[in-house]
């Protein structure tokens, strides 16, 4: 673990403290909670009936494959925080036929740990690192009705309290957030969110849905040419394999696929720049962020902003 990444936001040069967070390069974790999937849990409801039938009859074959390809991370959320991750893709759900109010995370199947116990760990970590800001992107919400949403939102408000940055906050810079004591930007992908000033709208995620690094890079470059969104947005470096490929490559996993493509992705990543320009990037998310040096590579991009500022100052004088 690179200790320099643990408090990287507070360690940024002072000249970047007044740069909007939407213009900084921020490391992100795709399907952040898939490190603790429960191989014996039900499939999420969104899966097709055919896949459910196949899993019901041949689970001894399907479950190991699901586990290999649905697992995108191998470090706990506290470890990811300490490695420098500041954006978390959190897919929340209520298990079918569960009489409790407990919520879990999902990626094809459900996690062992509950949502609230996980977010309690995040809150505790933030207490120990008061100048670090996190973006929690809650989405999917399988099996949740309005009552469940309202209960969950109330729990989030109670847990993070004054750390929650309201959507009306206009000055999203490190200096302004530190002054206000805000540490959590909570994105909530549901219509109910409009009733709550503490909840931010969904963060756009550029997902290539490609199996090879070349396909991912081509897709992201195409998006860059269209121009960047005004607020936060995520460029996903994560790879995706379809069911045909998984069936044909029984000994592979998402881990082996990611590792074999990493050097190509890293080369592309190191050529990128944060900032306000049309082709600049903001949040950059990937898989296996604890094993691959994504965090250090993304954080290092912010030095390009310092060089840009220096050139502007020289021109001014």
C-alpha positions, 0 to 999 in steps of 0.5 A, a space after each residue: 500500500 502506497 502511504 502517500 495515497 492515504 491522504 492524497 487530497 490534503 497533500 495536493 499542492 495548495 494551488 489545487 485547493 481552489 480547483 473544482 473537484 470536477 476538474 481534478 483527477 480522482 481514482 474510482 472503484 468499479 463495483 466497489 463491493 464485489 470483493 465480498 460476494 456470497 457465492 451461495 446467494 440468490 441471483 439478482 432479479 435483473 438476470 434473465 429467466 433462462 440464466 436463472 433456470 441454467 443456474 438452478 439446474 447446473 449451479 455446480 458449474 455456473 456458480 464458480 463461473 459467476 464468482 470468477 467473472 462478477 468479482 471485480 475487486 479484492 480489497 475491503 472498502 477501508 483498504 481501497 480508501 487507504 489506497 486512494 480511492 475516492 469514488 465508489 460504485 455501490 450497487 444496492 439491493 434488498 434480497 428477495 424473500 428476505 423479511 428483514 430490512 437489511 440491504 446488500 450490495 450486488 453484482 449478479 449475486 449479493 454480498 456477505 456484508 450489509 450496506 449499513 455496516 459497510 458505510 459505518 466503516 466509511 464514516 469511521 475512516 473519514 473521521 480519521 482523515 478529515 480532509 479527504 472527500 469521497 463520492 458515494 454513487 448508490 444505484 440499481 436498488 433491486 427489490 427496493 420500494 419507496 418505503 425502503 428508499 426513504 428508510 435507507 435515505 434516513 439512515 444515510 443522513 443519520 450516519 454521515 450527518 454534517 459530513 454530507 455536502 448538500 447539492 446546492 453547494 456551489 463551491 466544490 473545491 477542497 478549500 471550501 469543503 474543508 471549511 464547511 466540514 463536508 466530506 461526502 458527496 452522495 449520488 443517488 440514482 432514484 427519482 426520490 432523491 429530488 426530495 432531499 437536498 443532501 442527495 446528488 443526481 447520478 454521476 454519468 459513467 462512460 462504460 465501454 462494454 468491451 473485452 479488450 483494452 483497445 475497445 475501451 480506449 477507442 470508446 473513451 476517446 470517442 466520448 472525449 471528442 464529444 466534450 465533457 459533462 459539466 459536473 462529475 463524470 466517470 471514465 471506466 477502464 473496466 473490461 466486460 466479457 459476454 456470456 459467450 466468451 465466458 463459456 468458451 474460456 472456462 479457465 479465465 476470470 475477470 482478474 486474468 483479463 484485467 491483468 493481461 490488458 493493464 499495461 495498454 490501459 495504463 499507457 493510455 491513462 498516463 497520456 490523459 489530463 484533468 482540468 476544464 478542457 473539452 478532452 479532460 477527464 475527471 473520475 477514472 475507475 477500474 477493477 482490482 484497484 488494490 492490486 494494480 497501480 491505478 490510484 497512483 497513476 490517476 493521482 499523478 495526473 493532477 501534477 499536469 494541472 500544476 504545470 498548466 497553472 505555471 504556464 498561465 502565470 508565466 504568460 500573464 507576467 
